[in-house]
Amino acid sequence: MLTTKKNQSIELLLELEEKIFSKQFADGWDELIGKVYNAKMLYYDDTLIGYYIIENNYLYSIGIIPEYRGKGIGNTILEQIVKPDMTLHVFVNDEKTINLYKKHGFEIVKTEKNFYDKDLDAFYMKKQR
Ligand SMILES: CC(C)(COP(=O)(O)OP(=O)(O)OC[C@H]1O[C@@H](n2cnc3c(N)ncnc32)[C@H](O)[C@@H]1OP(=O)(O)O)[C@@H](O)C(=O)NCCC(=O)NCCS
């Protein structure tokens, strides 16, 4: 069964972040540490499989560990958390994830150059009403 718990531990969050994101994106750790108590941890039965962070209706991050991807968990979580006018950033080349967000009603508002790092641009997306 899929359950959600409030995060209490920096170590757990960093451990997850390392499993979920490629090095390319995982170096914003100082920023992540500031959000540690905002993270919701996702468990499948007793196994920690992912997390998400929402701040002021901005989806800062969502991730599922590789072994549990492609099983519908991302879709299930997005159905539960997406609200009108919610915003997010996504890497411009991450076509799969962009399509997933579009499926949940997000549209690209603009491109932000060098958002993640030099030459790593992001789309800023917003959930339509
Ligand atoms: C994006 C992410 C959270 C989706 O979670 P998920 O549990 O794999 O999602 P689902 O199983 O519900 O599948 C969602 C869509 O992704 C596609 N998908 C299938 N297998 C996949 C895989 N191995 N990896 C990624 N996406 C996959 C599916 O086709 C599905 O499309 P559909 O809704 O049209 O069927 C997850 O892939 C992930 O953690 N990716 C790495 C981190 C990331 O990029 N996060 C988003 C940017 S912050």
PDBQT file of the ligand as one rigid body, heavy atoms in Angstrom, charges set to zero:
ROOT
HETATM    1  C1  LIG A 201       8.864  11.456 -13.173  1.00  0.00    +0.000 C 
HETATM    2  C2  LIG A 201       8.576  10.336 -12.180  1.00  0.00    +0.000 C 
HETATM    3  C3  LIG A 201       8.311  10.923 -10.789  1.00  0.00    +0.000 C 
HETATM    4  C4  LIG A 201       7.332   9.564 -12.649  1.00  0.00    +0.000 C 
HETATM    5  O1  LIG A 201       7.043   8.549 -11.700  1.00  0.00    +0.000 OA
HETATM    6  P1  LIG A 201       6.598   7.085 -12.164  1.00  0.00    +0.000 P 
HETATM    7  O2  LIG A 201       6.130   6.366 -10.955  1.00  0.00    +0.000 OA
HETATM    8  O3  LIG A 201       7.652   6.462 -12.974  1.00  0.00    +0.000 OA
HETATM    9  O4  LIG A 201       5.334   7.454 -13.079  1.00  0.00    +0.000 OA
HETATM   10  P2  LIG A 201       4.256   6.483 -13.691  1.00  0.00    +0.000 P 
HETATM   11  O5  LIG A 201       4.637   5.053 -13.524  1.00  0.00    +0.000 OA
HETATM   12  O6  LIG A 201       2.942   6.910 -13.176  1.00  0.00    +0.000 OA
HETATM   13  O7  LIG A 201       4.382   6.788 -15.232  1.00  0.00    +0.000 OA
HETATM   14  C5  LIG A 201       4.220   8.090 -15.687  1.00  0.00    +0.000 C 
HETATM   15  C6  LIG A 201       4.556   8.157 -17.144  1.00  0.00    +0.000 C 
HETATM   16  O8  LIG A 201       5.963   7.971 -17.310  1.00  0.00    +0.000 OA
HETATM   17  C7  LIG A 201       6.226   6.957 -18.283  1.00  0.00    +0.000 C 
HETATM   18  N1  LIG A 201       7.229   5.953 -17.830  1.00  0.00    +0.000 N 
HETATM   19  C8  LIG A 201       7.154   4.653 -17.965  1.00  0.00    +0.000 A 
HETATM   20  N2  LIG A 201       8.219   4.039 -17.524  1.00  0.00    +0.000 NA
HETATM   21  C9  LIG A 201       9.019   4.945 -17.086  1.00  0.00    +0.000 A 
HETATM   22  C10 LIG A 201      10.296   4.901 -16.487  1.00  0.00    +0.000 A 
HETATM   23  N3  LIG A 201      10.980   3.784 -16.289  1.00  0.00    +0.000 N 
HETATM   24  N4  LIG A 201      10.831   6.050 -16.105  1.00  0.00    +0.000 NA
HETATM   25  C11 LIG A 201      10.160   7.184 -16.292  1.00  0.00    +0.000 A 
HETATM   26  N5  LIG A 201       8.948   7.272 -16.868  1.00  0.00    +0.000 NA
HETATM   27  C12 LIG A 201       8.386   6.178 -17.249  1.00  0.00    +0.000 A 
HETATM   28  C13 LIG A 201       4.997   6.183 -18.438  1.00  0.00    +0.000 C 
HETATM   29  O9  LIG A 201       4.876   5.915 -19.817  1.00  0.00    +0.000 OA
HETATM   30  C14 LIG A 201       3.890   7.056 -17.945  1.00  0.00    +0.000 C 
HETATM   31  O10 LIG A 201       3.225   7.627 -19.003  1.00  0.00    +0.000 OA
HETATM   32  P3  LIG A 201       1.641   7.440 -19.090  1.00  0.00    +0.000 P 
HETATM   33  O11 LIG A 201       1.089   8.185 -17.899  1.00  0.00    +0.000 OA
HETATM   34  O12 LIG A 201       1.289   8.071 -20.373  1.00  0.00    +0.000 OA
HETATM   35  O13 LIG A 201       1.403   5.976 -19.008  1.00  0.00    +0.000 OA
HETATM   36  C15 LIG A 201       9.743   9.325 -12.109  1.00  0.00    +0.000 C 
HETATM   37  O14 LIG A 201       9.954   8.788 -13.372  1.00  0.00    +0.000 OA
HETATM   38  C16 LIG A 201      11.057   9.911 -11.604  1.00  0.00    +0.000 C 
HETATM   39  O15 LIG A 201      11.284   9.943 -10.408  1.00  0.00    +0.000 OA
HETATM   40  N6  LIG A 201      11.943  10.363 -12.494  1.00  0.00    +0.000 N 
HETATM   41  C17 LIG A 201      13.250  10.889 -12.098  1.00  0.00    +0.000 C 
HETATM   42  C18 LIG A 201      13.137  12.158 -11.337  1.00  0.00    +0.000 C 
HETATM   43  C19 LIG A 201      12.464  13.239 -12.144  1.00  0.00    +0.000 C 
HETATM   44  O16 LIG A 201      12.791  13.422 -13.303  1.00  0.00    +0.000 OA
HETATM   45  N7  LIG A 201      11.536  13.966 -11.510  1.00  0.00    +0.000 N 
HETATM   46  C20 LIG A 201      10.793  15.037 -12.170  1.00  0.00    +0.000 C 
HETATM   47  C21 LIG A 201      11.537  16.305 -12.303  1.00  0.00    +0.000 C 
HETATM   48  S1  LIG A 201      11.636  17.170 -10.748  1.00  0.00    +0.000 SA
ENDROOT
TORSDOF 0
